[in-house]
Amino acid sequence: MSFKAFAGGPGDYAPAIKKQAEAMGQALMKNDYVTYMKYTDPRVIKEMGGETAFSDTLQRYAGQRKHYGMKIYEIDVQDPSWVLDTAGELQTAVPVSSEMKVKEGLVTTLTTFIGISKDKGKTWVFMDTQEGIQAIRMKYKDISSKLPVPAPVAPTFQSN
């Protein structure tokens, strides 16, 4: 289904949103933190203590995954929701699923990224909503209340 026919739909923004969200996911899978940070909302990086602290945290998580035999092997970026023009920027919600192999089986996680563009849809940065949209809106007052972000879903586990 093409979203171009619907006012407010992602229309021509969808390819850029998906491509950039997928690049972010691939960077995480490859432990390429420089690229990952390029697609992370700068406010998230600042909240984590800056680029060095954020990179250190990502490296620590990668080390823990390796230690426990966990490997992210798939990140699936789905079609973005309607794109809202709000507070001088574009915002959208992007459903994302990831699959991680663990020793005992497979963990599937469903989440939603908030995509934000300050240059009319050319470049996008993202933030994960796993902590819940209310908590995010408390920290970042400019996230639109009209943005359709579902409540976080617990990961599922499938044994070998």
N, C-alpha and C positions, 0 to 999 in steps of 0.2 A: 504494500500500500504506500503510495506516495503522500508525504505530508505537505507537499507544496500547495495542494488544493485547499488547505485549511488555514484560515487566518490565525496567526500565532503559533502555527506548527513549526517544527524545526527546519522545514524547507531546505534551503540551500546550506544551512548551517550544519546539518546532520553529518555530511562527510568529514568536515573539519573536526567536529566534536569527537566523532568515533575514532578517526585517525589519531588524534592527539591523546585521547584516553587510552587507546590501544598501545601507543608508544610509551605511555607512562607505565602500563602494566608489563610490557615487555622489558622495560628498564628494571622494574622490580625483580622480575624473574631472572635477569642476568646480573643482578647486584650492581647495576650501573646507576649509582646514586646521583651523579652529576645530572644525568638526563632525567632521572626521576624527580629531582628537585625543580627542574625546569618546568615541569607540569604540575607542581604542587602549589596551591595558593600560598603566596608569601606570608600571609598571616599565620598559617599553620606552622611554617618554618620558624617564624619569629616566636610563636608560643612555645615551641619546643626548645628554645634557647639559641636560635640562629643556625646557620648552615652547618657549622662544624658539629654542634650538638645533635642536630637532626641526622646528619650523616652517620655519626657515631651510634645513634639509636638504631638506625637501619642496619648497620653492620652487626650490632649486637643481636638483633632479631635473626639475621642471616646465619650467624654463628650458632644460635640456639636451634634453628631449623636443621642445620647440618648435624649438630651434635645428636639430635634426636631422630635423625634419619628422615626428616621431613623435606619434601621438595614441591614447590609450586610448579605445576606443569601445564596449567591452562588458566588463562584469564579471558573471559568472554564479555566483551562490551556490547551491550544491546542498544537498540535505537533510543536516542534521547527523547525526553518528553517535550512538551511545548516550550518554546523559548520565550522568556519574558524579558521585556525591555523595562528595567527598573533601576532607579537611582543612578542613571547614566551608564549602566552596563547591561549586558545580556546575561541571563541566568537560565539554567536548565537542570533537570535531574536526569542522571544516566544510570540505568540499572546495570550492575556488573556482577558476574558470578566468577568464582575462582575454584579450582580444584587443586588439592594438595595431597600428594601421596604421603602416607605415614606407614610405619612398619606394619600396623594392624589392618590397614585398609585405605579408605579414601574419605577426605573431609571436603565437603562442598559448602562454600560460603556465598551468600547472596547479600549484596549491599547496594547502596545508591551513592553515586558521586554527585556532588553539586558542581556543575561546570559554570565557570564565570569568564566572560570576555569583556575587556575594557576597550577593545579596538574594533568594535562592530562585527565580531565573529571571526576575525582572522586567527587570533591565538586564544587558547583556552587554558585555564588552570583549574585544578580540581581539589575538592576536599571530600573525604569519606564521611558518611553520616552514621557510621556504626555506633557512635555514642548517643545517637538520637537527635532528631531535628530540633527539639525544644532546647537542648543544651547548646547546640550550634547557634541557634537564633539568639540565645542569651549572650553568647560571646560576640557574635557578628550581627549587629543590628540591621545591616543592610540586606541580609538574606530575606527574600520576599516571602511573605506569609502565604502567597498564592502558589508558590512552587510545590508541586505534588511530590512529596517525599514520604514514602511509607515508613512505618515503624521498623526498626531492625528485626531481622529474623535470625534465630539461633542457627549456627552451622549444623549440618547433618553429617552423620558418619555412616559409612557402608563398610562392613568388615570384608576382609579378603575371602 
